[in-house]
Structure formats: C-alpha cells, structure tokens
Amino acid sequence: MLSEIILVRHGEADHMIKNLTGGWSNVHLTPKGRIQAQKTAKFLYSTLAADFITLYSSDLARALETSNIINSDLDKTLKIIKELRELSNGDAKNLTQKEAKEIYISPTEPLLDWIPYPNGESWRMLYNRISQFMEEVNLKDEARIIIVSHGNAICAIIHWWLKLDFEKINHISYDIDPCSVSRLRINNWGDKTISYLNQTLHLRNSY
C-alpha cells in the first residue's frame, strides 16, 4: 500500500512557447525544460530516501524525456504508463491554438462531463482513468513511488489521494508548474496529507 507519492510535472515543452495545444500532442521539451528536469533530478537525488524504488511516467514525449533525465541521477525502475497521460484533447491533438479554437466545444453542464474537443476526454473520464491506475498501484508491494505526469493528471492524482467528493472536484484545482514537485504522504497519525504542493524552489536561478 502506498504511503508516499512524489509528483513531478514535466518540464517546459514546445506547446507552451509555440502556441500549440497540449493534451495528447506529442511535443518535446524545450532547452529550458531540459534544464528544469536536470535541476529537478538533483533536487530529488539530494532529498529522497533510498527506498523510493519505482519511477512511473506518462508515455507522452515531454513527460518521458523529463523522466529519463531525472532517472539518469536516480537510477530507479522506470515504468512507462499510458494511463498517466494528460487530459485527451481528441481532434485538437497537434493543432495550433488557432486551429483548435475552430473545433472547440463550449462548456456544458455538468462540467465534469464536458468534453472540450471532439473525441477528447471529460474531467470525469480523466479522473476514472487515473484513479483506476492508482488503485492498481496501491495494491502492489510499493510504499513509496515517484510519478512524472501532467498538470491535470497530477490534480486528479491529488484528488484520488485525498478521496475528495467527486461531484465537487470541478471547483477544486491546484497550480502545477513545469517541473514542480509535490509530496503526498501518510503522516504519523495515519492521515493522508499534502506535505508540499507545486514546490519550485529548486528551479531558481537555473536558466
């Protein structure tokens, strides 16, 4: 059963600076993003206990590139997991923001079931995908793990960890910056907590 999860968002990627869509677009890290990942690797190496055995990563390029850079220092077992992808943007994949705007679907109620682009995912679909994977991992003989993923996916993992009322989670969000580190753990009283969220101090003066 899991007692601690370290969550890392991928570094800065091309879609963030080239006006492209994110989601399942298979964009790569920018030079700045690679530096962010290197700084994150050093931070994790200097602060993590040796009993973090497994590094889970989304299979999208920007996350996997971040994971490989981090793991060059950590040397953990790397497991590449499709279920850790970002919210699917369906037909908007690989489009520019201008092109994606032409097929954008205006918000509908309930927002948890709203799908922004044709053949994409709703927040409910993302949460179900993420939570199913996390439940499977929770049954394994791994107490402490690292996950490299994406902003919305990380929010879903946090919601799963805290067991928040699903129907209310569309009103709850978190800032998850590129290469930020968040730490979820069970404290001394057996409560699930967030030790820190969106920690980016290790990135200062790195570029």
C-alpha positions as CSV (number, residue, x, y, z in Angstrom):
1,M,0.0,0.0,0.0
2,L,1.2,3.5,-0.8
3,S,2.5,5.7,2.0
4,E,4.2,8.4,-0.1
5,I,4.0,9.7,-3.6
6,I,6.3,12.3,-5.2
7,L,4.6,14.0,-8.1
8,V,6.6,15.8,-10.8
9,R,5.2,17.7,-13.8
10,H,7.2,17.5,-17.0
11,G,9.5,20.4,-17.9
12,E,8.6,23.3,-20.2
13,A,7.6,21.8,-23.6
14,D,7.2,23.2,-27.1
15,H,3.5,23.7,-27.0
16,M,4.0,26.2,-24.1
17,I,6.0,28.6,-26.2
18,K,4.8,27.8,-29.8
19,N,1.1,28.4,-29.4
20,L,0.3,24.7,-29.8
21,T,-2.2,22.6,-28.0
22,G,-1.1,20.3,-25.2
23,G,-3.2,17.3,-24.2
24,W,-2.1,14.3,-26.1
25,S,0.0,16.3,-28.6
26,N,3.4,14.5,-28.5
27,V,5.6,17.6,-28.1
28,H,9.1,17.7,-26.8
29,L,10.9,19.5,-24.0
30,T,12.5,22.9,-24.8
31,P,16.1,23.6,-23.9
32,K,14.7,25.4,-20.8
33,G,12.6,22.3,-20.0
34,R,15.6,20.1,-20.1
35,I,17.5,22.3,-17.7
36,Q,14.4,22.3,-15.4
37,A,14.4,18.5,-15.5
38,Q,18.2,18.4,-14.6
39,K,17.6,20.7,-11.7
40,T,14.7,18.5,-10.5
41,A,16.8,15.4,-10.8
42,K,19.4,16.9,-8.5
43,F,16.8,18.0,-6.0
44,L,15.2,14.6,-5.9
45,Y,18.5,12.9,-5.6
46,S,19.5,15.1,-2.7
47,T,16.2,14.8,-0.8
48,L,14.7,11.4,-1.4
49,A,15.3,8.3,0.7
50,A,16.8,5.3,-0.9
51,D,13.6,3.3,-0.5
52,F,11.9,5.1,-3.5
53,I,12.2,2.2,-5.9
54,T,9.9,2.9,-8.8
55,L,9.5,5.9,-11.2
56,Y,6.3,5.9,-13.1
57,S,6.0,8.1,-16.2
58,S,3.4,9.1,-18.8
59,D,4.3,7.9,-22.2
60,L,4.0,11.3,-23.9
61,A,7.3,12.6,-25.1
62,R,7.6,15.6,-22.8
63,A,7.0,13.5,-19.7
64,L,9.1,10.6,-20.8
65,E,12.0,12.9,-21.6
66,T,11.7,14.5,-18.2
67,S,11.6,11.1,-16.6
68,N,14.7,9.9,-18.4
69,I,16.7,13.0,-17.3
70,I,15.5,12.6,-13.7
71,N,16.3,8.9,-13.7
72,S,19.8,9.4,-15.0
73,D,20.5,10.6,-11.4
74,L,18.1,8.4,-9.5
75,D,18.6,5.1,-11.4
76,K,15.2,3.7,-10.4
77,T,13.0,1.2,-12.1
78,L,11.2,3.2,-14.8
79,K,7.7,2.1,-15.8
80,I,6.0,3.9,-18.8
81,I,2.3,4.2,-18.3
82,K,-0.2,5.4,-20.9
83,E,-2.9,5.9,-18.2
84,L,-0.8,8.8,-16.8
85,R,-1.3,10.9,-19.9
86,E,-2.8,14.4,-19.8
87,L,-6.5,15.0,-20.4
88,S,-7.0,14.0,-24.0
89,N,-7.7,16.8,-26.4
90,G,-9.1,14.5,-29.1
91,D,-9.2,16.0,-32.6
92,A,-7.2,19.1,-31.3
93,K,-4.1,16.9,-30.9
94,N,-1.1,18.5,-32.7
95,L,-3.1,21.6,-33.7
96,T,-2.2,25.2,-33.2
97,Q,-4.3,27.1,-30.6
98,K,-6.0,29.0,-33.5
99,E,-6.8,25.7,-35.3
100,A,-8.1,24.1,-32.1
101,K,-10.4,27.1,-31.4
102,E,-12.3,26.3,-34.6
103,I,-13.4,22.9,-33.2
104,Y,-13.7,23.9,-29.5
105,I,-16.9,22.9,-27.8
106,S,-18.3,25.5,-25.4
107,P,-18.7,24.3,-21.8
108,T,-21.8,22.3,-20.9
109,E,-23.3,21.2,-17.6
110,P,-22.3,19.3,-15.7
111,L,-18.8,20.5,-16.2
112,L,-17.4,17.1,-15.1
113,D,-18.8,15.6,-18.2
114,W,-17.9,18.4,-20.6
115,I,-15.6,17.4,-23.5
116,P,-13.8,20.4,-24.9
117,Y,-12.8,18.9,-28.2
118,P,-14.4,16.2,-30.4
119,N,-13.2,12.7,-29.4
120,G,-11.5,14.1,-26.3
121,E,-12.0,13.4,-22.7
122,S,-14.1,14.9,-19.9
123,W,-12.7,15.5,-16.4
124,R,-14.7,12.5,-15.2
125,M,-13.1,10.3,-17.9
126,L,-9.6,11.5,-16.9
127,Y,-10.3,11.0,-13.2
128,N,-11.7,7.5,-13.8
129,R,-8.6,6.6,-15.9
130,I,-6.2,8.0,-13.3
131,S,-8.0,6.6,-10.2
132,Q,-8.2,3.1,-11.7
133,F,-4.5,3.1,-12.3
134,M,-3.7,4.5,-8.8
135,E,-5.9,1.8,-7.2
136,E,-4.0,-0.9,-9.0
137,V,-0.6,0.6,-7.9
138,N,-2.0,0.9,-4.4
139,L,-2.4,-2.9,-4.3
140,K,1.2,-3.5,-5.1
141,D,4.1,-4.0,-2.7
142,E,5.4,-0.5,-3.2
143,A,5.2,2.0,-0.4
144,R,6.9,5.0,-2.0
145,I,6.8,5.9,-5.6
146,I,7.6,8.8,-8.0
147,I,5.2,9.8,-10.8
148,V,6.1,12.1,-13.7
149,S,3.0,13.3,-15.4
150,H,1.0,16.4,-16.5
151,G,-0.9,19.2,-14.8
152,N,-4.5,17.9,-15.0
153,A,-3.4,14.3,-14.4
154,I,-1.5,15.4,-11.3
155,C,-4.6,17.2,-10.0
156,A,-6.6,14.0,-10.5
157,I,-4.0,12.0,-8.5
158,I,-4.2,14.5,-5.6
159,H,-8.0,14.3,-5.7
160,W,-7.7,10.5,-5.6
161,W,-5.2,10.6,-2.7
162,L,-7.5,12.8,-0.6
163,K,-10.6,10.9,-1.5
164,L,-12.5,14.2,-2.3
165,D,-16.2,14.2,-3.1
166,F,-16.0,13.6,-6.9
167,E,-19.0,15.8,-7.7
168,K,-17.3,18.8,-6.1
169,I,-13.8,18.5,-7.6
170,N,-14.6,20.7,-10.6
171,H,-14.5,23.6,-8.0
172,I,-11.0,22.5,-6.7
173,S,-7.8,23.0,-8.6
174,Y,-4.1,23.5,-8.0
175,D,-1.2,25.3,-9.6
176,I,1.1,22.7,-11.0
177,D,4.1,24.4,-12.7
178,P,6.6,22.8,-15.1
179,C,9.0,20.5,-13.1
180,S,7.3,21.4,-9.8
181,V,7.5,18.7,-7.1
182,S,4.5,17.8,-4.9
183,R,4.7,15.3,-2.0
184,L,1.8,13.3,-0.8
185,R,2.2,11.1,2.3
186,I,0.6,9.4,5.2
187,N,1.5,11.2,8.4
188,N,2.3,9.8,11.9
189,W,-1.4,9.8,12.7
190,G,-2.3,7.7,9.7
191,D,-3.9,10.7,7.8
192,K,-3.3,11.3,4.1
193,T,-1.7,14.7,3.7
194,I,0.0,17.0,1.2
195,S,3.4,17.8,2.6
196,Y,4.1,20.3,-0.1
197,L,2.5,21.3,-3.4
198,N,3.9,22.8,-6.5
199,Q,7.4,23.3,-5.0
200,T,9.7,25.0,-7.4
201,L,12.5,26.5,-5.2
202,H,15.0,24.1,-6.8
203,L,14.4,25.8,-10.2
204,R,15.5,29.2,-9.1
205,N,18.5,30.7,-11.0
206,S,18.6,27.6,-13.2
207,Y,18.2,29.4,-16.5
